[in-house]
Amino acid sequence: MATAPSESEAAEPREEEVPQPALPDSGNGSKEYPRARPGDVLNVRIVCRGLGRVDVWLPRVKRAISGECRDGKVAQYGHQFSGKAAERSGTAVVTAPDTVEWLLVVGRTQAAPEE
């Protein structure tokens, strides 16, 4: 005859994993961005998940953003760039292994007024 498990033998309740939406890209890719108004700032943010490193190279401004992505967790890295080179149109180039999903966001904001 089977007996009910005692409190010490009862299984611990499991936290159910909340499904996370897939990020739209993986592996290598790129995204073009338009020319800015004079004085605007270039904002670049990469969101990633998966095992590996993500690198974003901005040839026009000769700068890069890099970060480690983790399996099952979302990480974000970003930076703002200003100056004449950042005002021009360009392409952001992403290098990542196929195991890394990512979302690249490139936008513009007005520079803060100087006091």
Sequence and secondary structure as in RCSB ss.txt:
>XXXX:A:sequence
MATAPSESEAAEPREEEVPQPALPDSGNGSKEYPRARPGDVLNVRIVCRGLGRVDVWLPRVKRAISGECRDGKVA
QYGHQFSGKAAERSGTAVVTAPDTVEWLLVVGRTQAAPEE
>XXXX:A:secstr
      TTTS             SEESSEEEEE    TTEEEEEEEEEEESEEEEEEETTTTEEEEEEEBTTB E
EEEEEE SHHHHS EEEEEE  TTEEEEEEEEEEE     
